[in-house]
Amino acid sequence: MKTNPDFKTIIAVNKLIHEPARMAIISLLSVVEEADFLFIMNSTSLTQGNLSSHLGKLEEAGYVEIEKTFKGKRPHTVIRLTDSGQGELETYIKTIKEFLRYF
């Protein structure tokens, strides 16, 4: 017999990661060592400004590391998922799976 889901758990889920664009970014970064800005932008279909905004929030939370350099005279931005970001993603996935098992 199934018990009722704990709605408090799903309501308390990490909302920073739960936002669809940030979930796409974090998910993408979880399967690669690093990715450049253009690759993420093209993969997620986010605009340059939108991607920058979401990356800023993820960086502020410590979930991603952003390295800005130059390739020749052109800016080159590389993004990596941090250990903290990977841990938060794993916790998020576990929470969602646990909640959804009731349905």
N, C-alpha and C positions, 0 to 999 in steps of 0.2 A: 504494500500500500504506500503510495506516494504521500509525502507530507507537503504542507504548503511552502511555497518559496519564501525566502527571507527577503522581503522587498527593501528592507533597510540596506542590505548588502549592495543591491543593484543601484539604489539611489546614491550610495556613497562611492560608486565606481569613479576611478580617476577621470574627471571631466576634461582635463587637459589632453589626454590621449583619446578619449571617447569622441572628440570632434572629428568628423569624417576626413577632412583634409589632413589633419595631424596624424590620424590613424593610418592613412595612406603613406605618409612620409615615413613614419616610424616602422611600419611593416616593410616598406621597401628597403630601408636601411638595415633592418634586422637580417636580411639575407645576402648582404654584400659587405665587404670590408669597409668600403667608403664609396661615395658617389659625388659627382660634381653637380653643381647647381643646375646646369642645363639638362643633365640626365634626369634629375628629379622633376624638374619643371615639365619636361616632355612626357615623362612616365605618368605623372599625376594630372596633367592638363591644367595645372594651376597657372595663373598669370605670374609674372615676375614679382609684382608688388604683393600679391596674395601669398606666394611662397615665402618671400622675405619676411613677411609679418608672422607667419606660422613658425618659420625657423627661429625667429627671434624669441618667440614664446617658449619653444622647446629648448633653446640654448639657455635662456634665463632659468629654466627649471633644472638645468643640468642634464637633460636627456640626450642632447646632441652637442658635438664639438664642431665648430666651424673654423676652417683655416683658409684665410684669404691670401693669395699669392698672385704672381703674374707669370704668364706664359708669354715670353717676349714682352710686348707692350700691352697685352690684353689681360684684364683681371681674370683670375681663375679661383673659384671657390669650391672647396672640398668639404663635405659634411660626413661625419662619422657618428654612429650611435654609441653613446657612452655605456659603461657597465650599469650605471644607474638607470639609463633609458631602457636597456635590455631587461633589467630586473622589473621595472615598472610595466613594461609590455607583457612579460610573463605573468605578473600578478593580475593584470587586466584580463588577459585571456583566461586564466584560471577562474577568476570571478565570473566572467560572462558564461563560461562553460557550466560552472556550478549552478548558476541561476537558471540557465536554459534547460537543464536536465529535468526540471519540473514540468516541462511542457511537451 
